Amino acid sequence: MRFDGYIAVRHMRTSEKRRSRLTTSLFCLLTACVWLPKAEALDKVSAVNLYNDKCSGCHTVGGGALVGPDLKPSTAWGETDLTAAVKRMEKNVGTLSNDEVQSLVKLLKEPQLEKILKAESEKAIAAQEKSAVSDEPASSVSGASLFYGRQPLLNGGMACAACHSYAGQGGNLAPDLTAISEKLSEPALVSACQNTSFKLMKPAYADHPVTRQEALHLARFLRDESAKSATGQSFNSYRAMQYGAIFAVLFFMLIAFGYRGRNHGVREKLSRRK
């Protein structure tokens, strides 16, 4: 009897241990199911932020070439080639950790990369609006003053217009920025203005960094003025078409009037001969 009781107690303890292990396993599984998607989402956001900080100043994905090539064709590359390409960019953006390199490679292999970048860009714009507590609201007027040098940069950097032109005004050492906002989102413009990772800009601003507030103003100027320029061009094209149509109608009316007078003169001459 004592032996049977020992067996029964041991069996109960074994069953309790199994239930405990099963409960622990289920808890871990449920935790993983909840945490892993969030962790992946956070990794994706971090990768997009890294891309905006390190890559978007020179590259677009599907928006055409800037200082560097459009990265859309490279999304079809293998991971080995992409990793090597990202590593080569360290000469322009500084040293990248292995985790950062792999994060960028993984991001570039995302099937919905363009949609992801657009969505995160919209979130970044909303975040910038909310950050107005610590930053002044971005102003296109202040951005224009900084761009053309009417207002000096805080750390003594040279005005953008010393190298870049906008709407026909400025220098010609660097690309014209009139349509830059069609290729770069506002957060990417902020990053490009603040980080100055371009070859010509890097040494010029190494000891004279552009502040975040100045970058916000410059990005807003480039965005707003591009929109105005596009609107103005569309309006001017529409007006040109109107004037062209009116001119064509008047031209044909004059030709018709001229031929009418010519026919009348011929008839008079024929009548006189008769």
Backbone hydrogen bonds, N-H to C=O, Kabsch-Sander energy under -0.5 kcal/mol:
donor,donor_aa,acceptor,acceptor_aa,energy
5,G,1,M,-2.5
6,Y,2,R,-2.1
7,I,3,F,-2.2
8,A,4,D,-2.2
9,V,5,G,-2.4
10,R,6,Y,-2.5
11,H,7,I,-2.3
12,M,8,A,-2.1
13,R,9,V,-2.4
14,T,10,R,-2.4
15,S,11,H,-2.3
16,E,12,M,-2.4
17,K,13,R,-2.4
18,R,14,T,-2.2
19,R,15,S,-2.6
20,S,16,E,-2.7
21,R,17,K,-2.7
22,L,18,R,-2.7
23,T,19,R,-2.7
24,T,20,S,-2.5
25,S,21,R,-2.6
26,L,22,L,-2.6
27,F,23,T,-2.4
28,C,24,T,-2.4
29,L,25,S,-2.4
30,L,26,L,-2.6
31,T,27,F,-2.6
32,A,28,C,-2.4
33,C,29,L,-2.3
34,V,30,L,-1.8
35,W,31,T,-3.2
36,L,32,A,-2.6
38,K,34,V,-0.9
39,A,35,W,-3.0
40,E,36,L,-2.9
41,A,37,P,-2.4
42,L,38,K,-2.7
43,D,39,A,-2.5
44,K,40,E,-2.2
45,V,41,A,-2.3
46,S,42,L,-2.6
47,A,43,D,-2.2
48,V,44,K,-2.4
49,N,45,V,-2.5
50,L,46,S,-2.3
51,Y,47,A,-2.6
52,N,48,V,-2.9
53,D,49,N,-2.0
54,K,50,L,-2.8
55,C,51,Y,-2.8
56,S,51,Y,-2.2
58,C,55,C,-1.9
59,H,55,C,-2.0
62,G,60,T,-0.5
66,L,58,C,-0.6
66,L,68,G,-2.6
68,G,58,C,-2.4
71,L,60,T,-3.2
75,T,71,L,-0.8
75,T,72,K,-1.2
76,A,73,P,-1.4
77,W,74,S,-1.6
82,L,78,G,-2.3
83,T,79,E,-2.7
84,A,80,T,-2.0
85,A,81,D,-2.2
86,V,82,L,-2.7
87,K,83,T,-2.3
88,R,84,A,-1.7
89,M,85,A,-0.8
89,M,86,V,-0.9
90,E,87,K,-1.5
91,K,88,R,-1.0
92,N,89,M,-1.6
93,V,89,M,-2.1
94,G,90,E,-2.1
101,V,97,S,-2.5
102,Q,98,N,-2.6
103,S,99,D,-2.0
104,L,100,E,-2.2
105,V,101,V,-2.3
106,K,102,Q,-2.6
107,L,103,S,-2.0
108,L,104,L,-2.5
109,K,105,V,-1.1
110,E,107,L,-1.8
113,L,110,E,-1.3
116,I,112,Q,-2.5
117,L,113,L,-2.7
118,K,114,E,-2.1
119,A,115,K,-2.7
120,E,116,I,-2.6
121,S,117,L,-2.0
122,E,118,K,-2.2
123,K,119,A,-1.9
124,A,120,E,-2.4
125,I,121,S,-2.2
126,A,122,E,-2.1
127,A,123,K,-2.4
128,Q,124,A,-2.3
129,E,125,I,-1.9
130,K,126,A,-1.8
131,S,127,A,-1.7
132,A,129,E,-1.1
133,V,130,K,-0.9
134,S,131,S,-1.2
135,D,131,S,-2.3
143,G,139,S,-2.2
144,A,140,S,-2.2
145,S,141,V,-1.9
146,L,142,S,-2.3
147,F,143,G,-2.7
148,Y,144,A,-2.5
149,G,145,S,-0.6
150,R,145,S,-1.3
151,Q,145,S,-2.0
153,L,157,G,-0.7
156,G,153,L,-1.8
160,C,146,L,-0.5
161,A,147,F,-2.7
162,A,159,A,-1.6
163,C,160,C,-1.9
164,H,160,C,-3.0
166,Y,169,Q,-2.8
169,Q,166,Y,-1.6
171,G,161,A,-1.5
171,G,164,H,-1.4
173,L,163,C,-0.6
174,A,163,C,-2.4
177,L,165,S,-2.7
180,I,177,L,-1.3
182,E,179,A,-1.6
183,K,180,I,-1.5
184,L,180,I,-2.1
189,L,185,S,-2.2
190,V,186,E,-2.6
191,S,187,P,-2.4
192,A,188,A,-2.5
193,C,189,L,-2.6
194,Q,190,V,-2.4
195,N,191,S,-2.9
196,T,192,A,-1.4
202,K,198,F,-2.9
204,A,200,L,-0.9
205,Y,201,M,-2.4
206,A,202,K,-0.6
215,A,211,T,-2.3
216,L,212,R,-2.3
217,H,213,Q,-2.0
218,L,214,E,-2.7
219,A,215,A,-2.6
220,R,216,L,-2.0
221,F,217,H,-2.3
222,L,218,L,-2.5
223,R,219,A,-2.1
224,D,220,R,-3.0
225,E,221,F,-2.6
226,S,222,L,-1.1
227,A,223,R,-1.7
228,K,224,D,-2.3
229,S,225,E,-2.6
230,A,226,S,-2.6
231,T,227,A,-2.5
232,G,228,K,-3.0
233,Q,229,S,-2.7
234,S,230,A,-2.2
235,F,231,T,-2.5
236,N,232,G,-2.9
237,S,233,Q,-2.4
238,Y,234,S,-2.2
239,R,235,F,-2.6
240,A,236,N,-2.7
241,M,237,S,-2.1
242,Q,238,Y,-2.0
243,Y,239,R,-2.9
244,G,240,A,-2.5
245,A,241,M,-2.3
246,I,242,Q,-2.4
247,F,243,Y,-2.7
248,A,244,G,-2.3
249,V,245,A,-2.2
250,L,246,I,-2.4
251,F,247,F,-2.6
252,F,248,A,-2.4
253,M,249,V,-2.0
254,L,250,L,-2.4
255,I,251,F,-2.2
256,A,252,F,-2.5
257,F,253,M,-2.6
258,G,254,L,-2.6
259,Y,255,I,-2.4
260,R,256,A,-2.0
261,G,257,F,-2.2
262,R,258,G,-2.0
263,N,259,Y,-2.3
264,H,260,R,-1.8
265,G,261,G,-2.0
266,V,262,R,-1.8
267,R,263,N,-2.0
268,E,264,H,-1.8
269,K,265,G,-1.8
270,L,266,V,-2.1
271,S,267,R,-2.0
272,R,268,E,-2.1
273,R,269,K,-1.8
274,K,270,L,-1.5
